[in-house]
Amino acid sequence: MKLNSYKPDIAVQQRTPNLDWSNKFYYTSAQQEFEPDIWVQLLELPSTFSFDEALLICQLSKDEWLAWIPEHGESVLHTRQFCALS
């Protein structure tokens, strides 16, 4: 199952990814080590009504995790789609 990034055309707060290449956080978020059973901050929302946090369930590959997102369900996330909670 892939994450559906389609957002309906309604009035919602739009989140834009951080495209500042000089930002050190951008580089480290993709290189962080994650563990199962921790909550992470989503950088891309799977649907308008889903939460902006997800619980990591298990690692599927080097860059993909199975996660549970409240009000959405299970989803496969790439490490570029989330970061550690601060």
C-alpha positions as CSV (number, residue, x, y, z in Angstrom):
1,M,0.0,0.0,0.0
2,K,1.4,3.4,-1.0
3,L,0.6,6.7,0.7
4,N,-2.0,8.6,-1.2
5,S,-0.9,12.2,-1.3
6,Y,-4.0,13.6,-3.1
7,K,-5.6,16.4,-1.2
8,P,-9.1,17.6,-2.0
9,D,-9.6,21.2,-3.1
10,I,-11.0,22.5,0.2
11,A,-9.9,25.2,2.6
12,V,-7.3,23.5,4.7
13,Q,-4.0,24.6,6.1
14,Q,-1.4,23.7,3.5
15,R,1.9,22.3,4.7
16,T,4.9,22.8,2.5
17,P,8.1,20.7,2.7
18,N,11.2,22.4,3.9
19,L,13.2,23.0,0.7
20,D,16.0,25.0,2.3
21,W,18.9,22.8,1.3
22,S,21.3,24.6,3.7
23,N,19.1,23.5,6.6
24,K,21.0,20.9,8.6
25,F,17.7,19.4,9.8
26,Y,16.7,18.4,6.2
27,Y,19.8,16.3,5.9
28,T,19.6,14.6,9.3
29,S,15.9,13.7,9.1
30,A,16.5,11.3,6.2
31,Q,19.5,9.8,8.0
32,Q,18.0,9.4,11.5
33,E,17.8,6.0,13.0
34,F,14.2,5.1,14.0
35,E,12.9,2.3,16.1
36,P,9.5,0.5,16.2
37,D,6.9,1.7,18.7
38,I,7.8,5.4,18.6
39,W,5.7,8.4,17.5
40,V,7.0,10.5,14.6
41,Q,5.9,13.8,13.0
42,L,4.5,13.5,9.5
43,L,5.8,15.9,6.9
44,E,3.1,14.9,4.4
45,L,-0.4,14.2,5.5
46,P,-2.0,11.2,4.0
47,S,-5.5,12.8,4.1
48,T,-7.1,16.0,5.2
49,F,-8.6,14.5,8.3
50,S,-5.6,12.4,9.5
51,F,-3.4,13.3,12.4
52,D,0.0,14.8,11.8
53,E,1.8,12.1,13.8
54,A,2.2,8.4,13.2
55,L,3.3,5.3,15.3
56,L,6.1,3.3,13.7
57,I,5.2,-0.4,13.7
58,C,8.1,-2.1,11.9
59,Q,10.8,-1.4,9.3
60,L,10.1,-2.8,5.9
61,S,13.3,-1.8,4.1
62,K,16.2,0.6,4.6
63,D,14.0,3.6,3.8
64,E,10.4,2.4,4.4
65,W,8.4,1.8,7.6
66,L,4.9,0.4,8.3
67,A,3.1,3.0,10.5
68,W,-0.3,3.5,12.0
69,I,-1.8,7.0,11.6
70,P,-4.8,7.9,13.7
71,E,-8.0,8.6,11.6
72,H,-6.2,7.0,8.6
73,G,-5.0,3.5,9.5
74,E,-1.9,1.6,8.5
75,S,0.4,3.1,5.8
76,V,3.9,2.5,4.4
77,L,6.0,5.7,4.9
78,H,9.3,6.6,3.4
79,T,11.8,8.1,5.8
80,R,11.5,11.4,3.9
81,Q,7.9,11.7,4.9
82,F,8.4,11.9,8.6
83,C,10.9,13.1,11.3
84,A,11.4,12.5,15.0
85,L,9.2,14.4,17.4
86,S,11.0,17.3,19.0
